[in-house]
Amino acid sequence: MIQNDVLVGSARRYKDYVSTCGRLIPCLAVLSAAPLPAITLNRSVTVVMSDREPEALRKAGADLASDLGKVFGNPVRIVSSPAEASGNAICITLEANPPAGMTRPRRAEELEIRVTRRPFHPSRIANCVTLTGADVRGAVYAVYEFSQRFLGVDPLWYWTDHPPAHQNSITVPDSFRLTSAPGFRYRGWFINDEDLLTTWQPGGKDGTGISLEVWDRIFEALLRLKGNMIVPGTFLFPDEPQIRAASRRGLIISQHHIEVVGLNTWRWPENMPYSFGNSRGLLVQGWRNAIHGYRPGQEILWTLGFRGKHDRAFWADDPTAATDQARGRVIGAAMEIQQELVRSEYPDAYFLMNAWDEAVPLIREGHLKIPGDVTLVWPDDGFGTIRDGGAISRGQGVYYHTAMHNFRANQLSENIPLVRIQRELGRAARAGATEYLLVNTSDLRPVPMTTRAVMELAWAPKEWETGTAARPYLSKWIREEFGTGAVTDLVAYYRAYFDAPGRWGKGEHQVYADNAYHHFSRYLISKEITGQPVPPRYLQSFGDARALAAHLADAARAAQPRWSNARALAEKAAAKVPGNRRDFFQSHILTQLDVNEYSNRMLADVAGAIAAHQPARKAVGYIDQALAGLRRAEYGQWRGFYENELFVKITQTRSMVEAWNSFVAGKGVPAGTRIQMTPPDPYQIIKRYQGTRRVSLDY
């Protein structure tokens, strides 16, 4: 048997080497002096998979049949019995039709791909590529690993507009055997602040915010990247259709830091108090009903804690705890009650505590103690740096963002450098904090490169612990998505892109991103028009709003040459990108450049204008160029994807810039213009499908 570490590393290197051939074969064919015997699979191949296999595995098998059909150019049959196949076949097996001599791997979620000669007797099948695993997800991962490794299927093909290339046949060495198991125990996504997906493909008829068809594409992509858990949206009720659909795909349901034990706090009854100190019984009943809302048999990771009705500290809604010590005691007491409630229904439950925002200092200062049977999950700061202060340790986990809406980070474009992902998650892996890794992808489509990097790290963290994995990953990404001819130019481009943003402060997180440009612009305009004071946390040492505006303008102006350089590198690479990859080049590179470069120019103009109390003469034109860039990414199936973006809200910035220009010219604010730094609550639209439903507090 060829061990995983050797085989996987070699195969990936060879896969990169041969990518220009449009053909993916295992490394063994080039590592030996003479070609190894191989079996050939072509359009006549049959997939053997019993209809008695678990539903999640059957769904993965259907995806493989679809992949084979795209590669070979005609439909591929799935049969339930070996007696219905002949020649060379692909055998997907967990509970039925095991080939002769097959033993399943033993580690949790371990996959295995192997070639078996004369696998069944009697049978007309000569050779079988067997796809199996230690359990259901292990077998599912084997299916998708085969598809990626041998068929050349991009695991994010739907999101990167990248169907596999046509081939007449593929070959698999007849001695091929691969086993592989995950590094992080739980690995998955949080589809959060999902404005783009919701308004692009609403799921009203499905009873969801996003159509179930799109949810299934999300689940498929996550499984292709060997994820095993998902938080399928924000502010959910436990019985929503996408939660059931995720379970049918074989995914574990997790919960985010706001919705402990599945309680949809955003839908807390308006006329009911929300206080652990004064109305504990109501909270306990809400938690109990949320726990009962899940369907029997679902795999669930239970999040504990206590937060406010929205994404904020609980003391914003419950003033009974006035000190850090008291607040830590309240959260600890709430967690104890939640554990008891869950265990009464799920005796073997797994618990975690996602220490987002206000809980981090309470933990680090000793005011909040995490029980030994609860996994502590450290959050990042929205810019890829884990907020553990060096305290992360074995048995813990990480909540990480590749996209984030916090009024300053990235919602519409990539923003987390690969070297930071490697540095931060690499040190978590070295510390043994590999229990849990939840990745906030927001709407997924804008952040495929960094999201895939995090998921590859989650499966094989050893490759990222040494400090050298980011560079080969970037080259591999470029080769697969944009072809070998563009690698040199695009390596330089990505380096320039991640270095380009201006820094408005000294911290690594104090860097401009698509949210920041528009938030700061609206913030300054709203303060100047309304005359409201600027809070100290924004002023820092600037004295007043106009001094702050001058500082923000200077940082944006200093960044502009860097953005111009990134654009020049992108334009140089564009001519080397194959024609069938130019749409994705537009959406992932040119559109994201437009959003950042023109928003940076807009901020420089707006902030400079406010500092001088004069009109922002060019800002509206820059905003229109950023919006035009988004429109260019709305081709084909993506028509309307950015049309109703609700969080960065570029169109609101535009109307406020026009209001500023009118105001400073002495004409007043145009009627109907909203003068507010944050958009109207996007969740009024995102959660419209929930109607008037509220959290049940009935016994």
N, C-alpha and C positions, 0 to 999 in steps of 0.2 A: 504493500500500500504506500502511495506517495502522500506524505503528510501535508496538511493544509498550508502551513506557513511557507514551505518551499514552493508548492504548486501554485498557490494564489499569487505570490509575488512574481514568479516567473511568467505566469500566464498574463498577468496585467502588463508586464513589460513587453511581452511579445504582441499582445493585443494592440498596444500603442504603435509598435513597429510596423504592423501589417495593415493599419487602419486605412491607408490609401488604396489598398487593393480591394476594399469593399468586401473583405472576406475575413471572418474571425474563426481561427482554429486554435486549439490548445498549444501551449508552448512545447509540448513534448516532441512535436514534429520537427522542431529546429534544434532542440537541445542534444539530439543524438546524431551521430555521424551519418547513419543511414535512415531513411524514412521508416517510421514504425508502421506496422500493419494498421489499417484504418477501415472503418465502416462508413458507408456513404448513405446519407439521407437526402431524398429529393421529393418531388411532388407526389410520389406514390406512397410516402410514409404514412403510417397509421398510428394514431395515439390510442393506446390501450389504457382505459381508466374505468373502473367499475362504477356503476351508478349507486353502489353502496358506500362509496367513499364519502367523507364528510363534505357538507355543502361548500365550505370555504375552499377545499382542495378542488372540488369540481369547478368552481368559478375560476380558479387559477388555471386549471386545465383548459377551460374554454378560451381564456386569454392566450394560452400557448397555441392552441389551434388557430386562433386568429392571427397570431404572429407568423406561424408557418405559412398560412395562406397568403399573407402580404409578401413574404420573402420568396416563396415558390410560384406565386401568381395564380394559384387555384385553391379552392377549399380543401381542407384536410379533414379526413374522417376521424371521429372519436368513436371507438367501439368499447363495449363493456366487458368483452371476454377475449382472451388470447386466441380462441378458436376462430375469431372473425378477422384475424390479421395474418399477414405473411411477410416474408422477406425481412427487412430491417424495420424495427418499430421503436416507438418511444413508449415506455411503460411508466405510468404514474401510479404509485402504489403506497398505501399506508396500511389499510385494513383488508385489502383484497388483492388477488392475483400477484402474490410475491414470486419473483423469479427464483429458479433453483439456487440454493445456497445463499440467498440474500439474508443478511442480518441488519437490522436497523441500527443507526448510531444511537448513542445513549445520552449525550449531553442535551439539556433542554434547548429546543429549537435548532438543533444541529441538522444541517442539510447533508445530503449525500447524492452525488451523481456518479454513476459507474456504468461500464459496458459489461453486459453479460452475454456470452455465447450460448446458444441452445438453451434459452432460459426456461422453456416449458416443454414438457414431454407428456403426451405427443403434441406437436405443434408445428405449424408451417413457418413460425417465426425463427429466422436464423440468428439474428442478433437483436439485442434489446438495450437501448439506452435507458437505464432505470433512474427515475427521479423519486427520491423518498426522503424521509427524515425521521428524527426521533419522535416527533409528534406532528400534529396537523400543520403548525406554522413552519416547522422544519421542512416538511414536504412541499409546502407552498413556496418557500424560499428556493428550494431545489428547482422547481419549475421555472421560476423567474431568473434564477442564476443561469440555467441552461439557455434561456431565451437571450439574455444579455451577452453571455460568453460566446455562444456558437452562432446565433442568428444576428447578432449585432443590434439588438433592440435597445434603444435608449430607454432607461427606466423612467424617465420623465417625458417620453415621446409626445404625449398629448399636450403637455405644457410647453414644450420646446418646438412644436410643429415639426417633428422629426420621425416620420415613419422609416422602417428599416429598408435598406437597399435590396433590390431584387437579386437573387442568386439562383442558379440552376441546381446547385447541390451544396451540401456542407459535409465535411468529414470529421469523424471523431475517432481518435486512436483507440484500438480495441482493448488496450490496457488502461484506459483512462479511469481514474477514480479520484474524486474530490470529496473531502469532508470539510465542513467549516461551521463554526459556532460563534455566537455573538460575544462581544466584549462587554457592552453595557447590557444589563439585564432587561430593563424596560426602555424602549426607544420609540419616540413618536412625535406627533404634531398637534399643535393647538391652532385650529383655524379660527382666528381672532380678529375682531374689528373688520368683519367680512363684508364691507360695503360693496366692493367691486363685484365679487361673485354673486352677491344677493341681487343687485340691480341689473346685472348682466343676464343671469339665468335664474330668475325667481322660481321658487318651488311651491307656489300657492296651491296648485292642484294636488301636490303631493303632501300638503300639510307641513311643509318645511320652508325655511327661508331661502335655501338654495335647492334647485331641482335635484331629485334623487339620482338622475343620470350623471350630473356633475359630481355629486358626492361619491358616486361609484368610481369615477375617474380619479378622485382624490384618494380613495381607499386603495385602488389599484396601484397608483404611483407610490404610495407609502409602503405597500407590501413589496413592490419591486425593489425598493431601497431597503428592504428587510426590517422595516419598522413593525412593531407589534402592538402599539396602543395609539389612541387618538382622543382628543377632546374635540368633538365635532360641532364647534360653534360656540358662540358666546351667549350667556343668559338663556340657558336651556331648561326645559322641563324633562325629567328623566324618561318620559315615555314617547319622546319625539321620534318620528320615523327614521331619521338619519342615524339615531343611536341604535335602533334595531338593525338597520342595514349594515352598519359597521360591524356589529356582532356576527351577522351572517357571513361577512367576509373573513371572519376569524380574528378580528381585532379586539383588543382589550379596551374597555371604556375607562378613561381617566377623567378627572375633574380639575378645573383650574382654580386658582387661588381665591377667586371671589366666591365661587359656588361650592362651599364645603358640603360634603356628603350629598351633593347634587341639588342644593337649595337655590332656586332661581331668585336671588335677592332683588334683582331689577323689577321683578313682578310681585314684590311684597305688597300685601293689601294696603292701599293708601290710608285707610282710616285706622290702621292697627299700629300700636307702638312697636318699636324695634329696640329693645333694651335688655341686655342680659341681667342688669341690676334690678330693673323694675318690672319686666314682663318676660322673665325666663321661660315660663310655661309655654308662651306662644312660640318662642324660638325652638324649644324642644319639640313641640308638636310639628312645626314646620320641617325640622330635620327628620323627624320620624316619618312624616308623609313623603318626603323626598326619597328616603331610603326605600319605602314601599313602592315607589313609582317605577323602579326598574323591573324589568321582566325577569322571572325566575330563570336561572341558568346562565345569565350574562356574567362574563368575566369583568370585574370592576376593581380598579385601584382607588381606594377611598381617601380623599383629601380631607384633612382635619384643619381646624383653626376657627377664627372668628374675625370677620371683617364687616365693614359697613354695608348699607344697602346697595351701594355702587362701588366703584373701584377706589375705595378709600379706607382709611382707618376706622375701626368701629366707633371710636369716641366722637367722630363727627355726627353720629346718630344717637349715641348713648353716652351722655356726659357723666355717668355715675362713677367712672374710673378716671381720677384726675392726675395720677402720678404714673410714672413708668412701672414702678413696682406693682401697683394695682392693676394696670393694664396687662402686664405679664400674667398676673394671677387669673384674670378673667379669661384670657385666651387659653391658659392651661386648664382651667375648670371646664370651659366649653369643649375642649378636645377630649377630656375624660368622659363627659356625658356622651359625646358623639361616638366614641369607641364602644361604649356600652350599648347604645342603640344599634349600631351596625352589627356587633357580635351577636345580638339577639336574633338576627336574621341570617347573618353570614359568619358562622363560628370561626372560619379560617381566613378571615378578611386580612388584606394587606393595607397598611396605613402609611400615609406620607403627610408631611407638613411643608407646604410651599411657602417659604418665608419671604414673600414679596414685600418690598418697600418697608413699611413701618415695623415689621417683625424682626428685620435684620438687626437693628441696634438693640432691640430688647433681648435677643438671643446673645449677641456678642457682649452685652453688658451684664449678662447673668440674670436678667429679670424674667426670662421665659425659659423654662426647662423643657426639653423635648424628651418624651418617654423613650426608653430603649427599644421598644418594639414599633417605633414610628420612624420612618426614613425622613431625615431632614434634607430638604431640597433647597439649595442656595440659588437665588436669582442672579441674573446679570443686570447691568444698568441700562439695557436697551441698546447699548453700543458694543456689546460683545465682551465686556469685562465682568467677571464674576465678583459679586459683592461679598465675598467671604472674609476679606482681609487676611488671607493666608491660613484660615482656620479649617478649610475643607479637608475631610478625612475619609478613611475607609468606610464603606457602607452608606455613604451619602449620595446625593444626586444634584442635578443642575437643571434649572429652568432657563433656557437660552433663546435669544431672539435673532432671527435673520431679518425680520421686519418688525417694526413697532410703531404704534401711535402713542406718543407722549408729548405731542406738540413740538418736539425737537428732532426726533429720530426719523427713520426712513419708512415710508409706507408705499412709495411708488417705484423705488429703485434699490439696487444693491448698495450696501453701505458698510458692511463688516469685512475688513480685510482678511484674507485667508490666513495670513501670518498671525492675526489675533485669535482666530478660531483655533489654530494649532496651539498657540501659547496657552490659552485659557483652558480649553477642553483637554489639551495634552497634560497640563498639570493636574487637572481633576482625575484623569485616568492614572497618572503616576501615583497619586495619593490613594488610589483604590476607591474613589467616589464614583463607582460605575453601576450603582443600583438603578438610576433613573435619569433619563435625559429627555425632557420635553422641549420641543423646538417650536417657538411661536413663528409661524410662517405668514401670518395675516392672510392675504389673498393668494398666496403661493406663486402665481404666475410671474410677478416682478422679481422674485428672488430664487430662481432655480439653481444658480451656480453655488451659492453659499449653503443653501438647504441641502443639496446633494452632498456637499463636502462634509457637513455635520453628520449626515446619516452614514456616510462611508466611515467616518471616524468612529461612530457609535458601534458599528459592527466590528471593525478591526482597529481598535485604538492604538495597538502597539506600533503600527506604522506611522502614527502621528505623534508619538511621545518623544521622538528623538530630535525634533526641531527641523526636519528636512522634508516633510511630506507635502507642505503647501505648494512648493514650486512644481514638483512633478504632477500634482493634481491639477494645477492650472494649465499646464501644457496638455495634459490628457483631455481636459474639458474643451480646450480650444480645438484640438484635433478632431474630437468627436462632433462638436457642434459647428465648426467653421472650416474644417479641412486643414491639411498640413501646410498648405501654402501661406496661410495667414498666421502661423504660430508665432514667429519672431516678432512681427508687428503687434500682434494682439497681446503678447506677454508684456511688451513695453506699454501698450495702451492701458491694460488693467492696472499696471503699476502706477501709471500717471493718474488714472481715474481715482484710485483710492487715496492718492496723495493730494488731490486737487482741492478738496473742500477747505474753506476758510475756517480758522479757529477763533471763536469769539471769547474763549477763556483758556486757561492753562491746562485744564483737565483733558484727558483723552476723550472723554464724552462730550466735551464742549466744542463740538465741531458741527458745522452746518450740514444739514441733510434736508430732504425735500420738505418735511414738516417744518423745520426751523425757518427756512426762508419766508414762508407764508405766515407762520405764527408770529414771528418777530415783526413783520411788516404790518399785520393787522393790529398787533399789540401797540406798536408805536402810534399808528393812526388813531386808534380808539382813545388812547391816553391824551393825545393832543387835542382831539375834537371835543372830548367830554371834559377835559381838565382834571380827570381823576389822578391821584398820585400814583407813582410807580412803587411797588413794594420793594423793600430792601433786598430781597433775594435776587431781584433783577438788577437793581442799581449797583450792587456790590460797592465799588469805590468811585463810581462815576459822578455822583453828586446829584444830577437831575436827568430827566428823560432825554433832553437834547444832547447831553454829553454821552449818554448811552447810545443814542442814535448815531452820533459821530463815530463812536468806537465800532459799532456794528457795520457801518458803511466802510470804514477803513479795512476791516477784516475781509469783507466781501470784495473790495477792490484789489486787495493783495492776492486774493485767490484767482482772479480772472485770468492772468497769464497762464496759470496752471491748467485752467479749464480749456483755454485756447490750445495749449499743447496737447491735451488729451484728445481734443477734436481733430487736430492735425494727424495724430497717430491713427485714430479711427478711420479717417478718410483715406489714409494711405493703405490701411488693411482692407478697406471695402472692395477694392478691385480684385483682391485675391480670394475672396469668399465665393464659393460655388453658387451658381444661380439659385439652386433649390434651397439654399440656406440664407438668402438675403432678406426674406421676411423676418426670420428670427433675428438676424443681425440688426434689422430696423428696430424691433421691439425691445431687444435686450441691450443694445449698445447705443444706437442713434437716438432712440426715444428717451432713454435714460439720461443721455448727455443733454438733450434738449431741456428736459425737466430741470436738471441741476444747473447747467450753465446759464440758461436764461432766467431761472429763478434767482440765481446769484446776482446777475446783472440787475434784476428788478429790485432786490433788497438793497444793493448799493445805491440805486437811484432813489428809492423811497426813504431809506435811512438818511442819506445825504440831504434830501429835500427837507426832511423834518428837522434835522439839525440846523439848517439855514432858514427854516420857515418859508419855503418856497414850493412851487409845484414840482411834482415828480413827472417830468416831461416825457421820459422814455419808458417808464415802468409798464404802462398798459401795452405797448408794443412788445416788450419782452414777455409779458404774460401770454399774449396771443401766440407768440412763437413757441412757448412751452406747451400751450394747449394744442397747437398744430402738430407738435411732436407726438402727443398722445393720440390724436386722430390717426396719424400714420401707422400706429400700432394696432389699429382696429380693423385689420384685414380679415377676410374669410370668416371663420367661425367666431372670431373675436370682435365682430362688429358690435359696437356699443359698450365695450368692456369698461372704458374709462368715462363714459358719458355722464354717469351720475356719481362720480367719486365724492364721498361725503366727509372725509376726515381732513385731508390736506386742504381741500376745498379751494382750489385755485380760482374758481369763478367768483367766490366771495371776496377773495383778495382783490380781484379786478374791480369789483363794484366799490370796494372801500378806497382803492387808489383814486378812482374817479371822484368819489365823495371828497377825498382830501384835496384834490385839485380844485374842486368847486369851492370848498370851504376856505382854502387859503387865498383864493381869488376874490373872496368876499361875497360869494353868491349863495352861501349856506349849503347845507347837505341836501342832495336831491331827495324828494319825497319817496318813501318806501325803502330807502337804503338802511340795511341793518348795520349799525356801528357796534360791532362786538368782535373781540379778538378770537373767540372760538365759534365754530359753526353751530347752528341749532342741533340739538341732540340727534345724532345720526340713527340712534337705536329706535327712534319713533318710526323710522322707515325700515330699518333692518329687521325689526321684530314685529312688523305689521301683521305678519302671518299668524301671530299668537292671539290676535284679536284683543278681547278684553279679559282674557284668562289671567287669573291671579294665583299666587301660592295658596294652597289649601291649608287651613288651620283647623279643619274639622277633625274630631276624634273618631 
